[in-house]
Amino acid sequence: MTSVPFEAIFAGLGVLAAAFGCVGAALAREPLARLHFLAPVTTLGVPFFAIAAVIYFGFSLGSATIILIAMVVALSGPAVTIAVGRSLADERGLNVGRSPE
């Protein structure tokens, strides 16, 4: 019995998260609905790919850079999605409430 390397498992999970987001965005009709399908890609797909890359390449300065980039994307992705959603809703004349400033 052959064992599947851990990087293949994490890369596969990243592919599944990205594929779910792509298929969902393609099937959604409204831009605001499409925006919801970015969440699995930014919060799950990118970290899974980063973990797979770190396992595959080993721990080094390059791996630290990969981890840093994945953390920035995973932590800033929801905020960027909210900002884009508010902007799209404001363009359509929807009541988005007052700014959280």
PESUL-V620028 format. One record per pair of residues at least 12 apart in sequence whose C-alpha atoms are under 6 Angstrom apart, sorted by the first residue. I is the first residue (numbers start at 0). GAP is how many residues later the second one is. If there is no record, write none. Layout:
i=I gap=GAP
i=I gap=GAP
//
This chain:
i=6 gap=45
i=6 gap=48
i=6 gap=49
i=9 gap=38
i=9 gap=42
i=10 gap=38
i=10 gap=41
i=13 gap=31
i=13 gap=34
i=13 gap=35
i=16 gap=23
i=16 gap=24
i=16 gap=28
i=17 gap=23
i=17 gap=27
i=20 gap=16
i=20 gap=17
i=24 gap=12
i=41 gap=32
i=41 gap=35
i=42 gap=31
i=45 gap=24
i=46 gap=23
//
